[in-house]
Amino acid sequence: MAQFSRRTLMGAGMGTLGLALAGCALAKGEPAAASVGFVTVDGIHFKLNGETYRYVGANIWYGAYLGSAANFGDRARLIKELDDLKALGVTNLRVLGSSELSPLINSLDPAFSNKPGDYNADLLTGLDFLLAEMAKRDMKAVLYLTNFWEWSGGMVTYQYWTNGGTYINMNDPAHPWPAFADFSAQFYASGAAKDAYYAYIKMLLGRTNSITGKAYKDDATVMAWQLSNEPRPGGSEAAIKAHIEDYYGWISESAALIRSLAPNHLVSLGHEGLMGANGSEDIVIKAHEHIDYLTAHIWPQNWSWVDKDDLGGSFDAGAAKVQAYIDAHIAIAKKINKPLVFEEFGFPRDNISYDAGTPTTYKDRFYGLIYKAVEDAIAHNTPVAGSNFWAWGGAGRALHPDHHMLRGETAYVGDPPHEPQGWYSVFNTDTSTQNLIRAHAANLRNIKSAS
């Protein structure tokens, strides 16, 4: 393909809100206020209405976009997508809850924020509609509040808005890896950039749904607010060392703000796990000190665990690395005594085809591997609580032969605009993959965990 994914190029104290938030943070390990309908945490388990909560989930980043009544939305399609997901047994959706209008190549337009303080009402009402429809189907939402990567604007755009207009593009030959990740990580030390981010959080979590009339903070449809999609402390070891304390401070400060605004909701980091920390378990553990549960993302092709030109010949070796990665994060979750969710995982179609209807032999084997690992872990009463596959493409289809989504287009699939459309999407015609999802949902309902 012509570009690399955000996941491809990788190696194996209180800030500006400081004193204002000092009294808002819950004590370490203190649970959020329990209330009927809200997901809570009790040690290694999620709880919902007194019962252990486990789930089969999906990523559908574009949910609020489809939910808009503006010309870039399609509410009829969203309703059908939610019905199809519900029929598969999917009860948890991870959704983009923020995007920043950006000069970055392959970033979304429109966006939730045009600039600091200037918010897109059409997208906000699209999120209202999505949450209202999810509530009708007893689904829970995990909403991420910015992005380490470029495709929704993210941390680099917050810096561009506040540093006089400086930015770099991902995959710019003049700034090879890890320059973009190192630049993005400067966000954690920028008071002005973080202030704009915090202002958005205050606006969104203080919002009242225009459709249901319910305040967001009181809406049990929201399971968790996620600080970011895949926030890393940097790309290079030097940048990580330079930014790590600011990174920890941003996490602590952001978590405190969210809990002060929506005390019934969980706080998540949105982290990849070890691959998002250059392999450092210490960083993963420290980063989750003020976070309610652990997440991990799994990308065998992007991490070169399988050979895209020989999926069949390289699959077994890749599968062994996947299982080792799963086991490593179960061990970390046990160590910190918190639930674990595999909230992103994806695999290409046969021959790296992007078109709906093309074979999914190895994709299905990978899904089967993940789902069996989740089922086995739950049966043995480990911290594993569920998963969200990446990603639901549903009825969406690429408009162009090169499968590239052009800026401003509305042909939403599971793959964001910086990746080929169809690379990791599960389409509504992918019956074998859907059968695996449906069977996994049935298995999860029937598992009896060991005591």
C-alpha positions in Angstrom: 0.0 0.0 0.0 1.0 3.6 -0.5 1.2 4.5 3.2 2.0 3.0 6.5 -0.6 2.6 9.3 -0.3 4.4 12.6 0.5 0.9 14.0 3.2 -0.1 11.5 6.2 2.1 12.3 7.2 1.1 15.7 9.8 -0.6 17.7 9.4 -4.0 19.5 3.0 15.7 37.7 0.1 17.8 37.5 0.1 20.4 34.7 -1.9 23.5 33.9 -5.0 22.4 35.8 -2.8 21.4 38.8 -4.1 23.1 41.9 -7.6 23.4 40.5 -7.9 19.6 40.3 -5.9 18.6 43.3 -9.0 17.9 45.3 -10.9 16.1 42.5 -9.0 12.9 42.2 -10.3 9.8 43.9 -7.9 8.0 46.1 -6.0 5.2 44.5 -8.2 2.1 44.2 -11.3 4.0 45.3 -14.3 2.9 43.1 -16.5 5.4 41.3 -19.9 5.9 42.8 -22.0 2.8 42.0 -25.4 3.4 40.4 -27.9 1.2 38.6 -27.0 0.7 35.0 -23.5 2.0 35.2 -20.5 -0.3 34.7 -18.2 -0.3 37.7 -14.9 -2.1 38.6 -14.5 -4.6 41.5 -10.9 -5.9 41.5 -10.3 -7.8 38.2 -14.0 -7.7 37.1 -16.4 -5.2 35.7 -19.8 -5.2 37.4 -23.2 -4.2 36.0 -26.2 -4.2 38.3 -24.4 -6.5 40.7 -23.4 -9.0 38.1 -20.0 -9.6 36.5 -20.1 -7.7 33.1 -18.3 -9.3 30.2 -18.8 -8.4 26.5 -18.2 -8.9 22.9 -17.4 -5.6 21.4 -16.6 -3.8 18.1 -14.9 -0.6 17.0 -17.0 1.7 15.0 -15.1 5.0 15.1 -17.5 6.7 12.7 -20.7 6.2 14.8 -21.2 9.9 15.6 -20.6 10.8 11.9 -23.3 8.5 10.7 -25.6 9.8 13.5 -25.5 13.3 12.3 -28.5 14.8 10.6 -26.1 16.9 8.3 -25.3 15.8 4.8 -22.2 13.8 6.0 -24.4 11.6 8.2 -26.7 8.7 7.5 -29.0 7.9 10.4 -30.8 5.1 8.5 -27.6 3.3 7.9 -26.5 3.8 11.5 -29.7 2.2 12.8 -29.2 -0.8 10.5 -25.5 -1.1 11.5 -26.5 -1.1 15.2 -29.2 -3.7 14.6 -26.8 -5.9 12.7 -24.2 -5.7 15.5 -26.8 -6.4 18.1 -27.9 -9.5 16.2 -24.3 -10.7 16.3 -24.3 -10.4 20.1 -22.1 -7.2 20.2 -23.0 -5.1 23.2 -20.1 -2.7 23.5 -18.9 -0.2 21.0 -15.7 1.8 21.0 -16.3 5.1 19.2 -14.5 8.3 18.3 -15.7 11.0 20.7 -13.5 13.8 19.5 -11.7 14.9 16.3 -9.7 18.0 15.5 -9.8 19.8 12.2 -6.3 19.7 10.9 -3.9 20.4 8.1 -2.5 16.9 8.6 -2.7 14.7 5.5 -5.4 11.9 5.8 -7.2 13.5 8.7 -10.9 13.8 9.1 -13.0 16.6 7.8 -15.5 17.6 9.3 -14.3 17.3 12.9 -15.8 17.8 16.3 -13.5 20.8 16.9 -12.8 23.4 14.3 -10.4 25.2 16.6 -10.2 25.6 20.4 -13.7 26.6 21.6 -15.3 26.2 18.2 -17.2 23.0 18.2 -19.2 21.3 15.4 -22.9 21.1 16.5 -23.8 18.7 13.8 -21.3 16.1 15.0 -22.2 16.6 18.6 -25.9 15.9 17.8 -24.6 12.9 15.8 -23.1 11.6 19.0 -26.4 12.4 20.9 -28.2 10.3 18.3 -25.7 7.4 18.5 -26.0 7.2 22.3 -29.7 7.4 22.2 -29.9 4.5 19.7 -27.3 2.5 21.6 -29.4 2.9 24.8 -32.4 1.4 23.0 -30.3 -1.7 22.3 -28.7 -2.0 25.8 -25.2 -1.3 24.4 -22.4 0.4 26.2 -20.0 3.0 24.7 -16.3 3.6 25.2 -15.6 7.1 23.9 -12.0 8.3 23.1 -11.3 11.9 23.6 -8.3 12.6 21.2 -5.7 10.6 19.2 -2.0 10.1 19.4 -2.1 9.5 15.6 -3.0 11.8 12.7 -6.2 10.5 11.3 -8.6 12.4 13.5 -6.3 15.4 14.1 -5.2 14.5 17.6 -2.4 15.7 19.7 -0.3 17.1 16.9 -3.3 19.3 15.9 -3.7 20.6 19.4 -0.1 21.6 19.2 -0.5 23.2 15.8 -3.4 25.2 17.1 -1.3 26.6 20.0 2.3 26.7 18.9 2.1 29.1 16.0 1.2 26.6 13.4 4.0 24.0 13.5 3.3 20.4 12.7 4.7 17.4 10.8 2.9 14.7 8.9 3.1 11.0 9.6 5.2 9.2 7.0 6.7 12.4 5.7 10.1 11.4 4.1 11.6 14.5 5.6 10.6 13.3 9.1 11.0 9.5 9.2 9.9 7.3 12.1 9.9 8.0 15.0 9.8 11.7 14.3 6.0 11.9 14.3 5.5 9.9 17.5 8.2 12.0 19.2 6.5 15.2 18.0 3.0 14.0 19.1 4.4 13.2 22.6 5.4 16.9 23.1 1.7 17.5 23.7 2.1 16.2 27.3 4.3 19.2 28.2 2.3 21.9 26.4 0.1 23.8 28.8 -1.7 25.5 25.9 -2.4 22.3 24.0 -3.6 20.5 27.1 -5.8 23.5 28.1 -7.6 23.2 24.7 -8.0 19.4 25.2 -9.4 19.9 28.8 -11.8 22.6 27.5 -13.2 20.1 25.0 -13.6 17.4 27.8 -15.4 19.9 30.0 -17.7 20.9 27.2 -18.5 17.3 26.2 -18.9 15.8 29.6 -21.0 18.8 30.6 -23.3 18.3 27.7 -27.0 17.3 27.8 -28.2 15.0 25.0 -30.4 16.9 22.7 -32.5 13.8 21.9 -32.9 12.1 25.2 -32.6 15.2 27.5 -30.2 13.3 29.7 -27.0 14.8 30.9 -24.0 12.9 29.6 -22.7 12.5 33.1 -25.9 10.7 34.0 -26.1 8.5 31.0 -25.3 4.9 31.8 -24.9 4.1 28.1 -21.4 5.5 28.5 -19.2 2.8 30.1 -15.9 4.7 29.9 -14.2 7.9 28.7 -10.9 7.1 27.2 -8.1 9.7 27.4 -6.9 9.1 23.9 -6.5 6.5 21.2 -3.2 4.8 21.7 -1.3 7.5 23.6 2.4 6.8 23.8 5.1 8.6 25.8 7.1 8.9 22.6 8.6 6.8 19.7 12.3 6.9 20.4 13.8 5.9 23.7 15.3 9.5 24.0 11.8 11.0 23.6 10.2 8.6 26.1 12.8 9.5 28.6 12.3 13.2 28.0 8.4 13.1 28.1 7.7 10.3 30.6 7.0 12.4 33.7 4.8 14.8 31.7 3.0 11.8 30.2 2.2 10.4 33.7 1.2 13.8 34.8 -1.2 14.2 31.9 -2.8 10.8 32.7 -3.3 11.7 36.3 -4.6 15.1 35.6 -7.0 14.0 32.9 -8.3 11.2 34.9 -9.0 13.5 37.8 -10.9 15.9 35.6 -13.1 13.2 34.1 -13.9 11.8 37.5 -14.8 15.3 38.7 -17.2 15.8 35.8 -18.7 12.2 35.4 -18.1 10.3 38.6 -20.3 7.3 37.6 -18.2 6.6 34.5 -15.0 4.6 34.2 -11.7 6.2 33.0 -9.6 4.3 30.4 -6.3 5.2 28.8 -6.8 3.6 25.4 -3.3 2.2 25.5 -1.8 -0.5 23.2 0.0 -2.2 26.0 3.6 -3.2 25.8 4.0 -2.2 22.1 2.9 1.3 23.0 5.6 1.6 25.6 8.6 0.2 23.7 8.2 -3.1 25.6 8.4 -1.5 29.1 6.2 -3.3 31.6 7.1 -0.6 34.1 5.7 2.1 31.9 2.4 0.2 31.3 1.9 -0.4 35.0 2.7 3.2 36.0 0.5 4.6 33.2 -2.5 2.7 34.6 -2.1 3.8 38.2 -5.0 6.2 38.0 -6.9 4.3 35.3 -9.7 1.9 36.0 -8.8 -1.0 33.6 -6.0 -2.2 31.3 -6.3 -2.3 27.6 -4.2 -4.0 24.9 -4.2 -3.8 21.1 -3.0 -6.6 18.8 -1.7 -6.0 15.2 0.2 -9.0 13.8 0.8 -7.6 10.3 1.6 -4.1 11.4 4.1 -5.4 13.9 5.7 -7.7 11.3 4.6 -10.8 13.2 3.3 -12.2 10.0 4.4 -11.7 6.4 1.8 -10.0 4.3 3.1 -11.8 1.2 2.9 -15.2 2.9 0.0 -15.2 5.4 -0.3 -18.9 5.3 3.4 -19.7 5.8 3.9 -17.2 8.6 0.6 -17.5 10.4 1.6 -20.1 13.0 4.7 -18.2 14.1 2.7 -15.0 14.3 0.0 -16.8 16.3 2.6 -17.8 18.9 3.6 -14.2 19.3 0.0 -13.2 19.7 -0.6 -15.7 22.4 2.5 -14.6 24.2 1.3 -11.0 24.0 -2.1 -12.0 25.4 -0.4 -13.9 28.2 1.9 -11.0 29.1 -1.0 -8.6 29.5 -3.0 -11.1 31.6 0.0 -11.2 33.9 0.2 -7.4 34.1 -3.6 -7.2 34.8 -3.2 -9.7 37.6 -0.3 -7.7 39.0 -2.3 -4.4 39.1 -5.5 -6.2 40.0 -7.6 -4.6 37.3 -9.8 -5.8 34.4 -8.3 -6.3 30.9 -9.9 -5.7 27.5 -8.4 -6.5 24.1 -10.0 -3.5 22.6 -8.3 -3.5 19.2 -7.3 -6.5 17.1 -7.3 -6.9 13.4 -6.0 -9.1 10.5 -6.0 -8.6 6.8 -8.0 -10.5 4.2 -6.4 -13.2 2.1 -3.8 -11.8 -0.3 -4.2 -8.4 1.4 -7.3 -7.7 -0.6 -9.5 -4.9 0.5 -12.8 -5.7 -1.2 -15.9 -7.0 0.5 -16.6 -10.6 -0.6 -12.9 -11.6 -0.9 -11.7 -14.5 1.3 -11.0 -14.2 5.0 -9.3 -17.5 5.7 -6.5 -16.2 7.9 -8.5 -13.3 9.3 -11.0 -15.9 10.6 -8.2 -18.0 12.1 -6.9 -15.0 13.9 -10.4 -14.0 15.2 -10.8 -17.6 16.4 -7.4 -17.4 18.2 -8.4 -14.2 20.0 -11.9 -15.4 20.9 -10.6 -18.8 22.2 -8.0 -17.0 24.3 -10.7 -14.7 25.8 -13.0 -17.6 26.5 -10.2 -19.7 28.1 -9.1 -16.7 30.2 -12.6 -16.0 31.4 -13.2 -19.7 32.2 -10.1 -19.6 34.4 -11.2 -16.4 36.2 -8.4 -14.2 35.0 -8.9 -10.4 34.6 -9.9 -10.7 30.9 -13.4 -9.1 30.5 -13.9 -8.8 26.8 -12.7 -7.6 23.4 -13.5 -5.1 20.7 -12.6 -6.2 17.2 -11.3 -3.6 14.7 -13.5 -2.8 13.0 -17.1 -2.9 11.8 -17.3 -1.8 8.2 -20.9 -3.0 7.8 -22.5 -1.6 4.6 -19.7 0.8 3.9 -17.6 0.4 0.8 -14.6 2.2 -0.7 -15.4 4.6 -3.5 -12.1 4.4 -5.4 -10.0 1.6 -6.9 -7.1 2.5 -4.7 -9.3 2.2 -1.6 -8.2 5.6 -0.4 -10.8 7.8 1.4 -10.5 11.3 0.2 -10.9 14.3 2.6 -14.5 15.1 3.3 -15.9 11.8 1.8 -18.7 10.0 3.7 -18.2 6.4 2.6 -17.3 5.3 6.2 -15.8 1.9 6.8 -13.9 0.4 9.7 -10.6 1.7 8.4 -9.9 5.4 9.1 -8.7 7.7 6.3 -5.0 7.1 6.6 -5.5 3.3 5.9 -6.8 1.5 2.8 -10.6 1.1 3.1 -11.3 -2.6 3.7 -7.9 -3.6 5.2 -9.3 -4.5 8.6 -13.1 -4.0 8.1 -15.7 -6.6 8.8 -18.3 -6.1 6.1 -21.9 -7.1 6.3 -21.2 -9.7 3.6 -18.4 -11.4 5.7 -20.6 -14.3 6.9 -17.8 -16.5 8.1 -16.3 -13.8 10.3 -19.7 -12.8 11.6 -20.4 -16.5 12.4 -17.3 -16.4 14.6 -18.4 -13.3 16.4 -21.9 -14.7 17.0 -20.6 -18.0 18.3 -18.2 -16.2 20.6 -21.0 -14.1 22.0 -23.0 -17.3 22.7 -20.0 -18.9 24.3 -19.4 -15.9 26.6 -23.0 -16.1 27.9 -22.5 -19.7 28.8 -19.1 -19.7 30.4 -18.9 -20.5 34.1 -15.7 -19.0 35.6 -13.6 -21.0 38.0 -13.8 -19.7 41.5 
